[in-house]
Amino acid sequence: MASLDRTLDLFSALLASEQPVQVGEADEAIWAYLAAYDGLEAQSQALNRLGQGVAGLDASSAFMPILLDALDRHRARLSEPSA
C-alpha cells in the first residue's frame, strides 16, 4: 500500500525520467495506492484525489499521456457495474 504523497512522488520521478517509462510502472503504483481503500466508492474517491494531485505535476513530460491513460482505465474499471 502506498500513500497519496508517496504515489505522487513516484509519478514525479517517472515524469522527470529521461528513460522511456512503461505503463506498467504507473499501473503498479495506482494499484498499490488503491489497495488501501475498501470498496468501489472509496477507491473511486481515492482515484479522484490522485487525479487532482497528478494535475499539479509536470504536464510537459512525454510520460504524462501514459499516466493519464492509466488513470482513465482505472476510472473506467471502477465505474463498470458489478457482475
C-alpha positions in Angstrom: 0.0 0.0 0.0 1.2 3.5 -0.8 0.1 6.9 0.4 -1.0 9.7 -1.9 2.2 11.6 -1.3 4.4 8.6 -2.0 2.5 7.8 -5.2 2.7 11.4 -6.4 6.4 11.4 -5.6 6.8 8.2 -7.7 4.9 9.8 -10.6 7.0 12.9 -10.4 10.2 10.8 -10.7 8.7 8.9 -13.7 7.8 12.2 -15.3 11.3 13.5 -14.8 12.9 10.4 -16.1 14.9 10.6 -19.3 14.4 6.9 -19.9 11.3 5.6 -21.5 8.7 4.7 -18.9 6.3 1.8 -19.3 2.6 2.0 -18.4 3.2 -1.0 -16.1 5.0 1.2 -13.7 2.1 3.6 -13.5 -0.4 0.8 -13.1 1.6 -0.8 -10.3 1.7 2.5 -8.4 -2.0 3.1 -8.9 -2.9 -0.4 -7.8 -0.7 0.0 -4.7 -2.3 3.3 -3.8 -5.9 2.0 -4.3 -5.2 -1.2 -2.3 -5.6 0.8 0.9 -9.2 1.5 0.2 -12.1 -1.0 0.5 -15.0 -0.8 -1.9 -15.6 0.8 -5.2 -16.8 4.1 -3.8 -13.8 4.6 -1.6 -11.4 3.6 -4.4 -13.2 6.0 -6.8 -12.8 8.8 -4.3 -9.1 7.9 -3.8 -8.6 7.8 -7.6 -10.2 11.3 -7.9 -7.7 12.6 -5.2 -4.9 11.0 -7.1 -6.1 12.6 -10.4 -6.2 16.0 -8.7 -2.6 15.5 -7.5 -1.4 14.4 -10.9 -2.9 17.6 -12.4 -0.3 19.6 -10.5 2.6 17.6 -11.9 4.9 18.2 -14.9 2.4 18.2 -17.9 5.3 18.7 -20.4 6.7 15.2 -19.8 6.3 12.6 -22.5 5.1 10.2 -19.7 2.1 12.4 -18.8 -0.2 11.0 -21.5 0.7 7.4 -20.4 -0.1 8.3 -16.8 -3.4 10.0 -17.7 -4.4 7.0 -19.8 -3.7 4.6 -16.9 -5.8 6.8 -14.6 -8.6 6.8 -17.2 -8.5 3.0 -17.4 -8.8 2.7 -13.6 -11.7 5.2 -13.6 -13.5 3.1 -16.3 -12.8 -0.1 -14.3 -14.3 1.4 -11.2 -17.3 2.7 -13.0 -18.2 -0.7 -14.5 -21.3 -2.3 -13.0 -20.5 -5.4 -10.9 -21.5 -8.7 -12.4 
